[in-house]
Amino acid sequence: MGPDERTTTVGAAPSDAGGVGGEDALPAYRVGRERAIPGTVGLALGGLAGSNAFGAGVLQAARDLGVRPLLISCTSGQLGWVDEYLQAGEGAPSLREPLREMIKQAERTGIRDLDATLLGLLGVPGAVRPARWQYPRDAIRNYLQAWLAIATGWPKVSLVEQSMQIAPGRMLVPDFPDVFYEGMADRFNGSDVAIVFNSYHPAAGLEHVHLNPAALDLYERRTGRRKDYEPGTESRHRPQTLYQAITARAIRDGLWLYEYGFDKAPGFLDGAYFRQMMLAELWPATDIVAVRPLAHAWTGAELPTSFAAIQDLKNQVFFDGSYAGERGQIALINALLASGELSSASYHRIVLHEIELQERRGLLDYVFENEHVFDDGLAQGKRVLGAFQASAAR
């Protein structure tokens, strides 16, 4: 095991806080004797711009080894890579090929500063474009709103604060055609692999967890409570989380960046901003492979001193905090099982295998994917998933 892979027994998840006994009850595993039951591996793929190739590498490892996960949870850009994975049948090209095409579109000249400038001016055709026409309109709207606030509230209203409200938040416009969202939704819904992803509604303070039919069927088989997962139903163990179906609009919501702004209702956001790693939904699996596109600690000799680096640190701390909450819930159930305070007839232990990107990537790395990040995910994925195969064969 390398330094960038952590296999721990922190995890045991409840059968959605309920669970069933009988033949569906799963045994607890001892520390040091973790074994994956075939078909009960869950992949949790965290999305992060510029490092999504890491999850793509793990998906390629699963494909190369013939490992078919029971469930996949994904956020942000990982939706696209899961879609590519589902389309990659026998004889299909490696996921490395669409990655190379993506890199080619972004790195037009090979000069980082020039490529970043061209992306800012031109975007990526068919994916994203700069808000050229929307920006001046938004600026005029914000300007009028700022002066209205000053005219009606001065001197209690800060001129400095209102001047800062003028710059538009919408910098980009999504340029994906409708068929992109519709096709992805159709493929997710037609898959026999349970797939879940999330989006977030900030105005309502609600997370939406979107389930494909395979996920809905799996939860019903394990709990006997299909109605608890029907669209519009609040989660029994995650307040302010609603289960929803997968639609083209849901795909669009799950990919909506802050930089797209909120010009139209209802105003959803990419779910990774709220919960980058979705572990709780993978409770039917006995083993979860958590694929994190960043390290769990700030790598480097010193903490940052520049403004740009501190923004990177903010992102890492935020993502680490939301992930630690998910991880801690699994650890708690595992500890209660070990102490006998929870019954293995209703709960089962989960082994959490954590693989993560060790390198610290800079500000522009949120824009540019890199093939060596894919290779890192591929190598770690083969090591972890290969262990599943070996243990199942014994």
C-alpha positions as CSV (number, residue, x, y, z in Angstrom):
1,M,0.0,0.0,0.0
2,G,1.4,3.4,-1.0
3,P,1.3,6.6,1.1
4,D,-1.5,7.9,-1.1
5,E,-3.9,5.1,-0.2
6,R,-5.6,4.6,3.1
7,T,-7.6,1.5,3.8
8,T,-9.4,1.8,7.0
9,T,-12.2,0.1,8.9
10,V,-13.9,3.3,10.0
11,G,-17.1,2.4,8.2
12,A,-20.3,0.8,8.9
13,A,-23.4,2.2,7.5
14,P,-27.0,1.6,8.7
15,S,-29.6,0.3,6.3
16,D,-30.7,3.9,6.0
17,A,-31.2,4.1,9.8
18,G,-33.5,1.1,9.6
19,G,-32.3,-2.0,7.9
20,V,-33.6,-5.5,7.6
21,G,-32.7,-8.8,9.1
22,G,-32.9,-12.3,7.7
23,E,-31.0,-13.2,4.5
24,D,-30.2,-9.6,3.7
25,A,-28.4,-9.0,7.0
26,L,-24.6,-8.7,6.4
27,P,-21.9,-9.8,8.8
28,A,-19.4,-7.5,10.5
29,Y,-15.8,-7.9,9.4
30,R,-12.8,-8.0,11.7
31,V,-10.0,-5.4,11.5
32,G,-7.3,-6.8,9.3
33,R,-9.6,-9.4,7.7
34,E,-11.6,-7.1,5.3
35,R,-13.1,-9.0,2.5
36,A,-15.4,-7.7,-0.2
37,I,-18.5,-9.7,-1.0
38,P,-18.7,-9.8,-4.8
39,G,-21.2,-7.2,-6.1
40,T,-21.1,-5.1,-2.9
41,V,-18.5,-2.5,-3.8
42,G,-19.6,1.1,-3.9
43,L,-17.6,3.9,-5.6
44,A,-17.8,7.4,-4.2
45,L,-16.4,9.8,-6.8
46,G,-15.8,13.4,-5.7
47,G,-15.8,16.1,-8.4
48,L,-13.3,18.9,-8.5
49,A,-12.6,21.0,-11.6
50,G,-9.1,20.3,-13.0
51,S,-8.8,17.0,-11.0
52,N,-11.7,15.1,-12.4
53,A,-9.3,13.0,-14.3
54,F,-8.4,11.3,-11.0
55,G,-11.9,9.7,-10.8
56,A,-11.8,8.9,-14.5
57,G,-8.6,6.9,-13.9
58,V,-10.3,4.8,-11.1
59,L,-13.3,4.2,-13.4
60,Q,-10.9,3.0,-16.1
61,A,-9.3,0.7,-13.5
62,A,-12.7,-0.8,-12.7
63,R,-13.3,-1.3,-16.4
64,D,-9.9,-2.9,-17.0
65,L,-10.4,-5.3,-14.1
66,G,-14.0,-6.1,-15.0
67,V,-15.2,-4.8,-11.6
68,R,-18.9,-3.8,-11.8
69,P,-19.8,-1.7,-8.7
70,L,-23.1,-2.2,-6.9
71,L,-23.5,1.6,-6.6
72,I,-21.8,4.7,-7.7
73,S,-22.2,8.1,-6.1
74,C,-20.8,11.1,-8.1
75,T,-20.7,14.8,-7.9
76,S,-20.0,17.7,-10.3
77,G,-17.7,16.7,-13.2
78,Q,-17.7,13.1,-12.2
79,L,-21.2,12.8,-13.7
80,G,-19.6,13.2,-17.1
81,W,-17.0,10.5,-16.4
82,V,-19.5,8.1,-15.0
83,D,-21.5,8.6,-18.2
84,E,-18.4,7.9,-20.3
85,Y,-17.8,4.8,-18.2
86,L,-21.3,3.5,-18.8
87,Q,-20.8,3.9,-22.5
88,A,-17.5,2.1,-22.5
89,G,-18.5,-1.4,-23.5
90,E,-16.2,-4.2,-24.6
91,G,-13.7,-3.1,-27.1
92,A,-14.5,0.6,-26.5
93,P,-11.5,3.0,-26.3
94,S,-10.0,4.0,-23.0
95,L,-11.3,6.9,-21.0
96,R,-7.9,8.3,-21.6
97,E,-9.1,9.2,-25.2
98,P,-11.9,11.7,-24.2
99,L,-9.5,13.1,-21.6
100,R,-6.9,13.8,-24.2
101,E,-9.5,15.5,-26.4
102,M,-10.5,17.6,-23.4
103,I,-6.9,18.6,-22.7
104,K,-6.4,19.4,-26.4
105,Q,-9.4,21.7,-26.4
106,A,-8.2,23.6,-23.3
107,E,-4.4,23.7,-24.1
108,R,-4.5,25.3,-27.6
109,T,-0.9,26.6,-27.5
110,G,0.9,24.8,-24.7
111,I,1.7,28.1,-23.0
112,R,-0.3,28.1,-19.7
113,D,-0.9,31.9,-19.5
114,L,-1.9,32.2,-23.1
115,D,-4.2,29.1,-22.9
116,A,-5.9,30.5,-19.8
117,T,-6.4,33.8,-21.6
118,L,-7.9,32.1,-24.6
119,L,-10.2,30.0,-22.4
120,G,-11.4,33.2,-20.7
121,L,-12.1,34.9,-24.1
122,L,-13.4,31.9,-26.1
123,G,-14.5,29.3,-23.6
124,V,-14.8,25.7,-24.8
125,P,-17.2,25.4,-27.7
126,G,-20.2,23.2,-26.9
127,A,-19.4,23.2,-23.2
128,V,-19.0,26.7,-21.7
129,R,-18.5,30.3,-23.0
130,P,-17.8,33.6,-21.4
131,A,-20.8,35.8,-20.4
132,R,-20.0,38.5,-23.0
133,W,-23.5,39.8,-23.5
134,Q,-24.9,39.0,-20.0
135,Y,-22.0,40.7,-18.2
136,P,-22.8,44.3,-19.1
137,R,-26.6,43.7,-18.6
138,D,-25.9,42.3,-15.1
139,A,-23.6,45.2,-14.3
140,I,-26.3,47.7,-15.2
141,R,-28.8,45.9,-13.1
142,N,-26.5,45.7,-10.1
143,Y,-25.5,49.3,-10.5
144,L,-29.1,50.4,-10.3
145,Q,-29.8,48.2,-7.3
146,A,-26.8,49.6,-5.5
147,W,-27.8,53.2,-6.1
148,L,-31.4,52.4,-5.0
149,A,-30.0,51.0,-1.8
150,I,-27.9,54.0,-1.2
151,A,-30.7,56.5,-2.1
152,T,-33.1,54.8,0.3
153,G,-30.7,53.8,3.1
154,W,-27.8,56.3,3.3
155,P,-26.0,57.0,5.7
156,K,-26.8,53.6,7.2
157,V,-25.9,51.9,4.0
158,S,-22.2,51.6,3.2
159,L,-21.0,53.2,-0.1
160,V,-18.0,50.8,-0.2
161,E,-20.2,47.7,0.3
162,Q,-22.6,48.8,-2.4
163,S,-19.9,49.6,-4.9
164,M,-18.6,46.0,-4.4
165,Q,-22.1,44.8,-5.3
166,I,-21.9,46.2,-8.8
167,A,-19.4,43.6,-10.3
168,P,-21.5,40.8,-11.8
169,G,-21.2,37.3,-10.4
170,R,-22.1,35.6,-13.7
171,M,-18.8,35.1,-15.5
172,L,-19.7,32.1,-17.6
173,V,-22.6,30.6,-19.5
174,P,-23.1,26.8,-20.0
175,D,-23.1,25.9,-23.6
176,F,-24.0,22.2,-23.5
177,P,-26.9,21.4,-25.9
178,D,-30.1,19.9,-24.6
179,V,-29.2,16.6,-26.1
180,F,-26.2,16.4,-23.8
181,Y,-28.3,16.5,-20.6
182,E,-31.0,14.3,-22.1
183,G,-28.6,11.7,-23.2
184,M,-26.8,11.5,-19.9
185,A,-30.1,11.2,-18.0
186,D,-31.3,8.4,-20.3
187,R,-28.0,6.5,-19.9
188,F,-28.1,6.9,-16.1
189,N,-31.7,5.7,-15.9
190,G,-31.0,2.8,-18.2
191,S,-28.1,1.5,-16.3
192,D,-28.2,-1.6,-14.1
193,V,-25.7,0.0,-11.8
194,A,-27.3,2.1,-9.0
195,I,-26.3,5.7,-9.5
196,V,-26.8,8.7,-7.3
197,F,-25.7,12.3,-7.5
198,N,-26.8,15.6,-5.8
199,S,-27.7,19.2,-6.5
200,Y,-28.3,22.0,-4.0
201,H,-31.1,24.6,-3.8
202,P,-29.6,27.4,-1.8
203,A,-32.8,29.5,-1.6
204,A,-34.6,26.6,0.1
205,G,-31.6,25.2,1.9
206,L,-32.3,21.8,0.4
207,E,-30.1,19.1,-1.0
208,H,-31.6,17.0,-3.8
209,V,-30.3,13.5,-4.1
210,H,-31.1,12.1,-7.5
211,L,-31.6,8.3,-7.9
212,N,-31.8,6.2,-11.0
213,P,-34.3,3.3,-11.1
214,A,-31.6,0.8,-10.2
215,A,-30.8,2.7,-7.0
216,L,-34.5,3.0,-6.1
217,D,-34.9,-0.8,-6.7
218,L,-31.8,-1.6,-4.6
219,Y,-33.0,0.5,-1.6
220,E,-36.4,-1.1,-1.8
221,R,-34.9,-4.6,-1.8
222,R,-32.7,-3.8,1.2
223,T,-35.4,-2.0,3.2
224,G,-38.8,-3.0,1.9
225,R,-39.7,0.8,1.9
226,R,-39.8,2.0,-1.7
227,K,-42.0,5.0,-0.7
228,D,-39.2,6.3,1.4
229,Y,-37.1,7.0,-1.7
230,E,-39.8,8.2,-4.1
231,P,-39.3,11.6,-5.7
232,G,-40.0,14.4,-3.3
233,T,-39.6,12.3,-0.2
234,E,-37.4,13.7,2.6
235,S,-34.5,11.4,3.7
236,R,-35.2,9.6,7.0
237,H,-31.6,10.1,8.2
238,R,-30.6,13.4,6.4
239,P,-33.0,16.2,7.2
240,Q,-33.3,18.8,4.5
241,T,-32.4,16.3,1.8
242,L,-35.0,15.3,-0.7
243,Y,-34.8,12.3,-3.0
244,Q,-35.6,13.1,-6.7
245,A,-35.6,11.3,-10.0
246,I,-32.8,11.7,-12.6
247,T,-34.0,14.0,-15.4
248,A,-32.2,16.2,-18.0
249,R,-32.9,19.2,-15.7
250,A,-31.4,17.4,-12.7
251,I,-28.2,16.7,-14.7
252,R,-28.1,20.4,-15.5
253,D,-28.6,21.4,-11.9
254,G,-25.9,19.0,-10.8
255,L,-23.4,20.7,-13.1
256,W,-24.4,24.3,-12.3
257,L,-21.3,26.4,-11.3
258,Y,-21.3,29.5,-9.1
259,E,-19.8,31.3,-12.1
260,Y,-23.0,30.7,-14.1
261,G,-25.0,33.0,-11.8
262,F,-28.6,32.8,-10.9
263,D,-30.6,34.4,-13.7
264,K,-33.5,32.0,-13.7
265,A,-35.5,30.2,-11.0
266,P,-35.3,27.9,-9.2
267,G,-31.5,28.4,-8.9
268,F,-29.8,25.1,-8.2
269,L,-26.1,24.6,-7.7
270,D,-23.6,21.8,-8.4
271,G,-24.0,19.5,-5.4
272,A,-20.3,19.3,-4.8
273,Y,-20.4,22.7,-3.3
274,F,-22.6,21.3,-0.6
275,R,-21.4,17.8,-0.3
276,Q,-18.5,16.8,-2.5
277,M,-18.3,13.1,-1.3
278,M,-21.5,11.1,-1.0
279,L,-20.9,8.2,1.3
280,A,-24.2,7.8,3.1
281,E,-26.1,6.7,0.0
282,L,-23.7,3.8,-0.5
283,W,-24.8,2.0,2.7
284,P,-25.9,-1.2,0.9
285,A,-22.3,-1.9,-0.1
286,T,-19.9,-3.8,2.2
287,D,-16.9,-1.9,0.9
288,I,-16.7,1.8,-0.2
289,V,-13.9,3.1,-2.3
290,A,-13.8,6.9,-1.7
291,V,-12.1,8.6,-4.6
292,R,-11.0,12.1,-3.4
293,P,-9.5,14.5,-6.0
294,L,-7.4,16.2,-3.3
295,A,-5.2,15.3,-0.3
296,H,-6.6,15.2,3.2
297,A,-3.9,17.5,4.4
298,W,-2.1,20.6,3.0
299,T,0.9,19.1,1.3
300,G,4.1,21.2,1.4
301,A,6.5,22.6,3.9
302,E,4.6,25.7,4.9
303,L,1.1,26.9,5.1
304,P,0.2,29.4,2.3
305,T,1.1,33.1,2.6
306,S,-0.4,34.4,-0.8
307,F,-4.0,35.3,-1.4
308,A,-4.4,32.8,-4.2
309,A,-2.9,29.9,-2.1
310,I,-5.2,30.8,0.8
311,Q,-8.2,30.5,-1.5
312,D,-7.0,27.0,-2.4
313,L,-6.7,26.2,1.3
314,K,-10.2,27.4,1.9
315,N,-11.5,25.0,-0.7
316,Q,-9.6,22.1,0.8
317,V,-10.7,22.8,4.3
318,F,-14.3,23.1,3.2
319,F,-14.3,19.8,1.2
320,D,-12.4,18.0,4.0
321,G,-15.0,19.2,6.6
322,S,-18.0,17.9,4.7
323,Y,-16.2,14.6,4.0
324,A,-15.2,14.2,7.6
325,G,-18.9,14.4,8.6
326,E,-19.8,11.6,6.3
327,R,-16.8,9.5,7.4
328,G,-17.5,10.1,11.0
329,Q,-21.1,8.7,10.7
330,I,-19.8,5.5,9.3
331,A,-17.2,5.2,12.0
332,L,-19.8,5.7,14.7
333,I,-22.0,2.9,13.4
334,N,-19.0,0.7,13.2
335,A,-18.0,1.4,16.8
336,L,-21.5,0.7,18.0
337,L,-21.5,-2.6,16.2
338,A,-18.2,-3.5,17.7
339,S,-19.4,-2.7,21.2
340,G,-22.6,-4.7,20.7
341,E,-24.8,-1.6,21.1
342,L,-26.2,-2.1,17.6
343,S,-27.4,-5.4,16.2
344,S,-25.8,-6.9,13.1
345,A,-29.2,-8.1,12.2
346,S,-30.1,-4.5,11.2
347,Y,-26.7,-3.0,10.5
348,H,-23.6,-4.1,8.8
349,R,-20.0,-3.0,8.9
350,I,-18.5,-1.2,5.9
351,V,-14.8,-1.0,5.1
352,L,-13.8,2.4,3.7
353,H,-10.9,2.4,1.3
354,E,-9.7,6.0,0.7
355,I,-7.6,6.9,-2.3
356,E,-6.7,10.5,-2.9
357,L,-4.7,12.8,-5.0
358,Q,-1.5,13.7,-3.1
359,E,-0.2,16.6,-5.1
360,R,-1.4,20.1,-4.3
361,R,-2.5,21.8,-7.5
362,G,-2.4,25.5,-8.1
363,L,-5.0,28.1,-9.0
364,L,-5.0,27.5,-12.8
365,D,-5.1,23.8,-12.2
366,Y,-8.8,24.2,-11.6
367,V,-9.0,25.0,-15.3
368,F,-6.6,22.4,-16.8
369,E,-6.9,18.6,-16.6
370,N,-3.7,16.6,-16.6
371,E,-3.1,13.1,-17.9
372,H,-0.7,12.2,-15.0
373,V,-3.6,12.8,-12.6
374,F,-5.5,10.1,-14.6
375,D,-2.5,7.8,-14.3
376,D,-2.5,8.3,-10.5
377,G,-6.1,7.3,-10.2
378,L,-5.7,4.4,-12.6
379,A,-2.8,2.9,-10.6
380,Q,-4.5,3.4,-7.2
381,G,-7.8,2.1,-8.5
382,K,-6.2,-1.1,-9.9
383,R,-4.4,-1.7,-6.6
384,V,-7.6,-1.3,-4.5
385,L,-10.1,-2.9,-6.8
386,G,-7.6,-5.7,-7.7
387,A,-7.5,-6.6,-4.0
388,F,-11.3,-7.0,-4.1
389,Q,-10.9,-9.6,-6.9
390,A,-8.2,-11.4,-5.1
391,S,-10.1,-11.6,-1.8
392,A,-13.2,-12.8,-3.6
393,A,-11.3,-15.5,-5.3
394,R,-9.9,-17.0,-2.1
